[in-house]
Amino acid sequence: MGAKRSLGRGFGWLWAAYAVSAFGTRLAFDAFPMIAILVLHAGPAQVSVLAAAGLAVGAVVAVPLGPWVEFRRKRPVMVAMDLARFAALMSLPAAYALGRLGLAQLVVVSVIVAAADIAFRAAGGAYLKALVPPRDLLVANGRFESTTWTTTLIGPPLGTTAIGLLGPMATVVADAVSYLLSAAGIRAIGGTEPPPARSAAPRPRAGGLLEGWRYLLAHPTLRPLLFHTVLVNALIMATAPLLAVLMLGRLGFAPWQYGLAFAVPCVGGMIGSRLARPLVARFGQRKVMLTSGTLRACWSLGLAFVGPGAAGMLLVMAVELGLITCTGVFNTVYATYRLEHTATDQVARALSAWTVTAKAATAALTGLWGLLAGITGPRTAIALAGLLLLATPFLLPRRDNAPSRERESAPVLPT
């Protein structure tokens, strides 16, 4: 079984570091809005600005980090990003204790955390490709995906309980400590990291900021995959606030019912991530990616028909269970496919450009769908997003046109 397969001591520490930081992040999932509302008495417009600024500005700030990460050893970068997030987050309880906390500081911290997250992901993807043999990438990504959904299932409910019992800064401190523990775990990997891969061409300077996008847009299989994943994720996330308004407002669901409706289906992500490897072994990587990518686009339209009461709650849970299960399979397979088809000397820049694009698109569509819902109502806006999602499978790569040299370039870390 893939769950019992050992990928080595180094991967074990990397996985543990990811697990603790992911749990901290999910524990503090709603911490910033709650601090803004409960401590700073911010209104809806200010809370919206806080949410959008961290996502959008953080993505812009992270643009030059891709080339910077590419030509440096990845473990020190990951440790530095963890420590930067720890320091930024710990500034909040310090300011709160001194009575100096303000909305501007929340925005600045959210930007730092978002930018550091993008750089960490870019470095982490490149490091994983060097740490794990190509044949084990699917197993490794499956474990990361399963961990993501496990922490999503248990983190937010525990976080809201901790805020109620210990105050609004409790989960912020826990999240900050999780990054410190993550840095310690990455340091504990030990060994000598291979030097950064370099292309034969001279290192670009100003143009290097756009190198990740140039590489992705010129790639015959990564280009459509980028468009597909960015659009699907942005459309799903853009409707999340509208669904909250619909369920908590017009339909009269209690907050605990709303939280339960989205927490329980996360079990599907754990199931999907575990199914990915046997499905690929039986049907092949590309077929599983196409099928799961197509199926995950078919569920969201059902959310437009949610009604009040138990029936409405069961509908949301059923739709989310189907969506998240398919997403668990797709994310595991596509993350592996993306690493396999990215040249070793381009991984950090490509992943950085990918994440920046995804965050910027999500911020833009979230704002656009908010305006649309103001004109048409949340139910109509949710339905339109669901209809658009039905067209996204046509963006999936239908043929494997990647140059063979890229698929063969994944190095194996010497033992």
C-alpha positions as CSV (number, residue, x, y, z in Angstrom):
1,M,0.0,0.0,0.0
2,G,1.2,3.5,-0.8
3,A,0.4,4.7,2.8
4,K,3.0,2.2,4.2
5,R,5.7,2.8,1.6
6,S,8.8,4.5,3.1
7,L,10.2,7.4,1.1
8,G,13.1,7.9,3.4
9,R,14.0,9.9,6.5
10,G,14.3,13.2,4.6
11,F,10.8,13.0,3.2
12,G,9.5,12.0,6.6
13,W,10.8,15.3,8.1
14,L,9.5,17.3,5.2
15,W,6.1,15.7,5.5
16,A,6.1,16.4,9.2
17,A,7.0,20.0,8.7
18,Y,4.2,20.4,6.1
19,A,1.7,18.7,8.4
20,V,2.4,21.0,11.4
21,S,2.4,24.2,9.4
22,A,-0.8,23.1,7.5
23,F,-2.6,22.4,10.8
24,G,-1.5,25.8,12.1
25,T,-2.8,27.5,9.0
26,R,-6.2,25.8,9.2
27,L,-6.4,26.4,12.9
28,A,-6.1,30.1,12.2
29,F,-8.2,30.0,9.0
30,D,-10.7,32.8,10.1
31,A,-8.4,34.5,12.6
32,F,-7.7,37.8,10.7
33,P,-11.4,38.6,9.9
34,M,-12.3,37.7,13.5
35,I,-9.6,40.0,14.9
36,A,-10.7,42.8,12.5
37,I,-14.4,42.4,13.7
38,L,-14.0,41.6,17.4
39,V,-10.9,43.6,18.3
40,L,-10.9,46.5,15.7
41,H,-14.7,46.7,15.2
42,A,-14.1,46.8,11.4
43,G,-17.1,47.0,9.0
44,P,-17.8,44.7,6.0
45,A,-15.9,47.0,3.6
46,Q,-12.8,47.0,5.8
47,V,-12.9,43.2,6.3
48,S,-13.3,42.7,2.5
49,V,-10.3,45.0,1.9
50,L,-8.3,43.0,4.4
51,A,-9.1,39.7,2.6
52,A,-8.4,41.0,-0.9
53,A,-5.2,42.9,0.0
54,G,-3.4,40.0,1.5
55,L,-4.2,37.8,-1.5
56,A,-3.6,40.3,-4.3
57,V,-0.7,42.4,-2.9
58,G,1.0,39.3,-1.6
59,A,1.0,37.8,-5.1
60,V,2.5,41.0,-6.6
61,V,5.2,41.1,-3.9
62,A,6.0,37.5,-4.6
63,V,6.7,38.0,-8.4
64,P,10.5,38.7,-8.0
65,L,10.8,35.8,-5.5
66,G,10.6,33.1,-8.2
67,P,13.9,33.9,-9.9
68,W,15.5,34.6,-6.5
69,V,14.4,31.1,-5.3
70,E,15.5,29.3,-8.5
71,F,19.2,30.0,-8.0
72,R,19.5,29.3,-4.3
73,R,19.5,26.1,-2.3
74,K,15.9,25.4,-1.4
75,R,16.0,24.3,2.2
76,P,17.5,27.6,3.5
77,V,14.8,29.5,1.5
78,M,12.1,27.4,3.1
79,V,13.4,27.9,6.6
80,A,13.7,31.6,5.9
81,M,10.1,31.9,4.7
82,D,8.9,29.9,7.8
83,L,10.8,32.3,10.1
84,A,9.5,35.3,8.2
85,R,5.9,34.1,8.7
86,F,6.6,33.4,12.4
87,A,8.0,36.9,13.0
88,A,5.2,38.6,11.1
89,L,2.4,36.7,12.9
90,M,4.0,37.2,16.4
91,S,4.0,40.9,15.8
92,L,0.2,40.8,16.1
93,P,-0.2,39.6,19.7
94,A,2.7,41.8,20.7
95,A,0.9,44.9,19.3
96,Y,-2.4,43.7,20.8
97,A,-0.8,43.4,24.2
98,L,0.6,47.0,23.9
99,G,-2.8,48.3,22.7
100,R,-1.2,49.3,19.3
101,L,-2.9,46.9,16.9
102,G,-4.5,48.4,13.9
103,L,-6.0,47.4,10.6
104,A,-2.9,48.5,8.7
105,Q,-0.8,46.1,10.6
106,L,-3.2,43.3,9.8
107,V,-2.9,44.1,6.1
108,V,0.9,44.2,6.2
109,V,1.1,40.9,8.0
110,S,-1.3,39.3,5.6
111,V,0.8,40.5,2.6
112,I,4.0,39.2,4.2
113,V,2.5,35.8,5.0
114,A,1.0,35.5,1.5
115,A,4.3,36.4,-0.3
116,A,6.3,34.1,2.0
117,D,3.8,31.3,1.3
118,I,4.3,31.6,-2.5
119,A,8.1,31.5,-2.1
120,F,7.9,28.5,0.2
121,R,5.7,26.6,-2.2
122,A,8.1,27.3,-5.1
123,A,11.1,26.2,-3.1
124,G,9.3,23.2,-1.6
125,G,8.2,21.9,-5.0
126,A,11.7,22.2,-6.4
127,Y,13.2,20.5,-3.3
128,L,10.6,17.7,-3.4
129,K,11.6,16.9,-7.0
130,A,15.2,16.5,-5.9
131,L,14.5,14.6,-2.7
132,V,12.1,12.0,-4.0
133,P,12.8,9.6,-6.9
134,P,10.5,10.2,-9.9
135,R,8.7,6.9,-9.4
136,D,7.6,8.0,-5.9
137,L,6.4,11.6,-6.7
138,L,2.8,10.4,-6.9
139,V,3.0,8.7,-3.5
140,A,4.6,11.9,-1.9
141,N,2.0,14.2,-3.4
142,G,-0.8,11.9,-2.3
143,R,0.4,12.2,1.3
144,F,0.6,15.9,1.1
145,E,-2.9,16.1,-0.4
146,S,-4.3,13.7,2.3
147,T,-2.7,15.9,5.0
148,T,-4.2,19.0,3.5
149,W,-7.7,17.7,3.7
150,T,-7.2,16.1,7.2
151,T,-6.1,19.5,8.6
152,T,-9.0,21.2,6.7
153,L,-11.4,18.8,8.4
154,I,-10.2,19.3,12.0
155,G,-8.5,22.7,12.0
156,P,-11.2,25.3,11.6
157,P,-13.6,23.8,14.2
158,L,-10.8,23.6,16.8
159,G,-9.7,27.1,15.8
160,T,-13.1,28.8,16.4
161,T,-13.4,26.9,19.7
162,A,-9.9,28.1,20.8
163,I,-10.8,31.7,19.9
164,G,-14.0,31.4,22.0
165,L,-12.2,30.0,25.0
166,L,-8.8,31.8,24.8
167,G,-9.4,35.0,22.9
168,P,-8.8,36.2,19.3
169,M,-5.0,35.9,19.4
170,A,-4.9,32.2,20.4
171,T,-4.9,30.8,16.9
172,V,-2.5,33.4,15.6
173,V,0.1,32.4,18.2
174,A,-0.5,28.7,17.4
175,D,-0.1,29.4,13.6
176,A,3.1,31.3,14.3
177,V,4.5,28.5,16.4
178,S,3.6,26.0,13.7
179,Y,5.9,27.8,11.3
180,L,8.7,27.7,13.9
181,L,8.2,23.9,14.2
182,S,8.1,23.6,10.4
183,A,11.5,25.4,10.1
184,A,12.9,23.0,12.8
185,G,11.6,20.0,10.9
186,I,13.2,21.2,7.6
187,R,16.5,21.8,9.3
188,A,16.3,18.3,10.8
189,I,16.3,16.7,7.3
190,G,20.1,17.0,7.3
191,G,22.4,15.9,4.6
192,T,23.8,18.0,1.8
193,E,21.4,19.6,-0.7
194,P,22.4,19.4,-4.3
195,P,23.4,22.8,-5.8
196,P,20.7,24.7,-7.7
197,A,20.1,23.6,-11.3
198,R,21.2,26.2,-13.8
199,S,20.3,26.4,-17.5
200,A,23.0,26.8,-20.1
201,A,21.9,30.3,-20.9
202,P,23.1,33.2,-18.8
203,R,21.0,34.0,-15.8
204,P,18.4,36.6,-16.8
205,R,18.2,39.9,-14.9
206,A,15.1,42.1,-15.3
207,G,13.6,39.6,-17.7
208,G,13.9,36.9,-15.1
209,L,10.9,38.2,-13.3
210,L,8.7,36.9,-16.2
211,E,10.7,33.8,-17.0
212,G,8.3,31.5,-15.1
213,W,5.3,32.8,-17.2
214,R,7.3,32.6,-20.4
215,Y,8.2,29.0,-19.7
216,L,4.6,28.0,-18.8
217,L,2.9,29.8,-21.7
218,A,5.3,28.2,-24.2
219,H,4.9,24.7,-22.8
220,P,2.4,22.6,-24.8
221,T,0.9,20.7,-21.9
222,L,1.5,22.9,-18.9
223,R,-0.1,25.9,-20.6
224,P,-3.6,24.4,-20.8
225,L,-3.2,22.8,-17.4
226,L,-2.4,26.2,-15.9
227,F,-5.5,27.8,-17.5
228,H,-7.7,25.0,-16.3
229,T,-6.5,24.8,-12.7
230,V,-6.5,28.6,-12.2
231,L,-10.0,29.1,-13.7
232,V,-11.5,26.2,-11.8
233,N,-10.1,27.2,-8.4
234,A,-10.9,30.9,-8.9
235,L,-14.5,30.1,-9.9
236,I,-15.0,27.8,-6.9
237,M,-13.4,30.3,-4.4
238,A,-15.3,33.2,-5.9
239,T,-18.6,31.7,-4.9
240,A,-17.6,30.8,-1.4
241,P,-18.6,34.2,0.1
242,L,-21.8,34.2,-1.8
243,L,-22.8,30.8,-0.5
244,A,-22.0,32.0,3.0
245,V,-24.3,35.0,2.5
246,L,-27.0,32.8,1.1
247,M,-26.9,30.1,3.8
248,L,-26.3,32.3,6.8
249,G,-28.5,35.1,5.7
250,R,-31.6,34.2,3.6
251,L,-31.7,30.5,4.3
252,G,-31.2,30.9,8.1
253,F,-28.5,28.3,8.7
254,A,-26.8,28.6,12.1
255,P,-23.0,29.1,11.9
256,W,-22.3,25.6,13.3
257,Q,-24.5,24.1,10.6
258,Y,-22.7,26.1,7.9
259,G,-19.3,24.9,9.3
260,L,-20.4,21.3,9.5
261,A,-21.7,21.3,6.0
262,F,-18.2,22.1,4.7
263,A,-16.1,20.3,7.2
264,V,-17.6,16.8,6.9
265,P,-17.1,16.5,3.1
266,C,-13.3,17.0,3.6
267,V,-13.3,13.3,4.2
268,G,-13.6,13.0,0.4
269,G,-10.3,14.7,-0.1
270,M,-8.6,12.1,2.1
271,I,-10.3,9.3,0.2
272,G,-9.5,10.9,-3.2
273,S,-5.8,11.3,-2.4
274,R,-5.5,7.7,-1.4
275,L,-7.4,6.5,-4.5
276,A,-5.1,8.4,-6.8
277,R,-2.2,6.0,-6.9
278,P,-4.2,2.7,-7.5
279,L,-6.2,4.5,-10.1
280,V,-3.1,5.7,-12.0
281,A,-1.6,2.2,-11.7
282,R,-4.7,0.8,-13.4
283,F,-5.8,3.4,-15.9
284,G,-2.7,5.6,-16.5
285,Q,-1.8,9.1,-15.3
286,R,-3.3,11.2,-18.1
287,K,-6.6,9.3,-18.2
288,V,-7.1,9.7,-14.4
289,M,-6.2,13.4,-14.6
290,L,-8.6,14.0,-17.5
291,T,-11.5,12.1,-15.8
292,S,-11.1,13.5,-12.3
293,G,-10.6,17.0,-13.7
294,T,-13.8,16.7,-15.7
295,L,-15.8,15.2,-12.9
296,R,-14.8,17.9,-10.4
297,A,-16.2,20.6,-12.7
298,C,-19.7,19.0,-12.7
299,W,-20.6,19.5,-9.0
300,S,-20.7,23.2,-8.2
301,L,-23.8,24.0,-10.2
302,G,-25.8,22.0,-7.6
303,L,-25.1,24.6,-5.0
304,A,-27.3,27.1,-6.7
305,F,-30.3,25.0,-5.7
306,V,-29.6,24.8,-2.0
307,G,-32.7,25.4,0.1
308,P,-33.4,25.8,3.9
309,G,-33.5,23.1,6.5
310,A,-32.0,19.6,6.6
311,A,-32.6,18.9,2.9
312,G,-30.5,22.0,2.0
313,M,-27.7,21.1,4.3
314,L,-27.6,17.5,2.9
315,L,-27.5,18.9,-0.6
316,V,-24.5,21.1,0.2
317,M,-22.7,18.2,1.9
318,A,-23.4,15.8,-1.0
319,V,-22.2,18.4,-3.6
320,E,-19.1,19.2,-1.6
321,L,-18.3,15.5,-1.0
322,G,-18.4,14.8,-4.7
323,L,-16.4,17.9,-5.6
324,I,-13.7,17.4,-2.9
325,T,-13.3,13.7,-3.6
326,C,-12.7,14.4,-7.3
327,T,-10.4,17.2,-6.3
328,G,-8.4,15.0,-4.0
329,V,-7.7,12.6,-6.9
330,F,-7.0,15.4,-9.4
331,N,-4.7,17.5,-7.2
332,T,-2.5,14.5,-6.4
333,V,-2.1,13.5,-10.0
334,Y,-1.8,17.0,-11.4
335,A,0.8,18.0,-8.9
336,T,2.9,15.0,-9.9
337,Y,2.3,15.6,-13.6
338,R,3.4,19.2,-13.3
339,L,6.6,18.4,-11.5
340,E,7.4,15.6,-14.0
341,H,6.9,17.9,-17.0
342,T,8.8,21.0,-15.6
343,A,12.5,21.2,-16.4
344,T,14.6,21.0,-13.3
345,D,16.2,24.4,-13.8
346,Q,12.7,26.0,-14.1
347,V,10.8,24.5,-11.2
348,A,10.9,27.3,-8.7
349,R,10.1,30.0,-11.2
350,A,7.3,28.0,-12.8
351,L,5.7,27.2,-9.5
352,S,6.0,30.8,-8.3
353,A,4.4,32.1,-11.5
354,W,1.7,29.4,-11.2
355,T,0.8,30.4,-7.6
356,V,0.9,34.1,-8.2
357,T,-1.4,33.6,-11.2
358,A,-3.8,31.5,-9.1
359,K,-4.0,34.0,-6.2
360,A,-4.4,37.0,-8.5
361,A,-7.2,35.3,-10.5
362,T,-9.0,34.3,-7.3
363,A,-8.8,37.8,-6.0
364,A,-10.1,39.3,-9.3
365,L,-13.0,36.8,-9.7
366,T,-14.0,37.0,-6.1
367,G,-14.4,40.8,-6.5
368,L,-16.2,40.4,-9.8
369,W,-18.6,37.8,-8.5
370,G,-19.4,40.0,-5.6
371,L,-20.4,42.8,-7.9
372,L,-22.4,40.3,-10.0
373,A,-24.2,39.0,-7.0
374,G,-25.1,42.6,-6.1
375,I,-26.9,42.9,-9.4
376,T,-28.4,39.4,-9.9
377,G,-28.5,38.0,-6.4
378,P,-26.1,35.3,-4.9
379,R,-28.0,32.3,-6.2
380,T,-27.8,33.5,-9.9
381,A,-24.1,34.3,-9.5
382,I,-23.4,30.9,-8.1
383,A,-25.3,29.3,-10.9
384,L,-23.3,31.2,-13.5
385,A,-20.1,30.1,-12.0
386,G,-21.3,26.5,-12.0
387,L,-22.2,26.8,-15.7
388,L,-18.8,28.2,-16.6
389,L,-17.1,25.4,-14.7
390,L,-18.7,22.9,-17.0
391,A,-16.6,24.3,-19.8
392,T,-13.3,24.1,-18.0
393,P,-12.5,20.4,-18.9
394,F,-11.9,21.5,-22.5
395,L,-8.8,23.3,-21.2
396,L,-7.2,20.1,-19.9
397,P,-4.2,18.8,-22.0
398,R,-5.5,16.1,-24.3
399,R,-2.2,14.9,-25.6
400,D,1.2,14.4,-23.9
401,N,3.3,16.7,-26.1
402,A,6.0,17.6,-23.5
403,P,9.6,17.1,-24.7
404,S,11.0,13.8,-23.4
405,R,14.1,15.5,-22.0
406,E,11.9,17.3,-19.4
407,R,10.2,14.1,-18.2
408,E,13.6,12.5,-17.8
409,S,15.3,15.4,-16.0
410,A,14.1,14.7,-12.5
411,P,17.2,14.0,-10.4
412,V,17.4,11.5,-7.6
413,L,19.1,12.7,-4.4
414,P,22.3,10.8,-3.8
415,T,22.3,8.5,-0.8
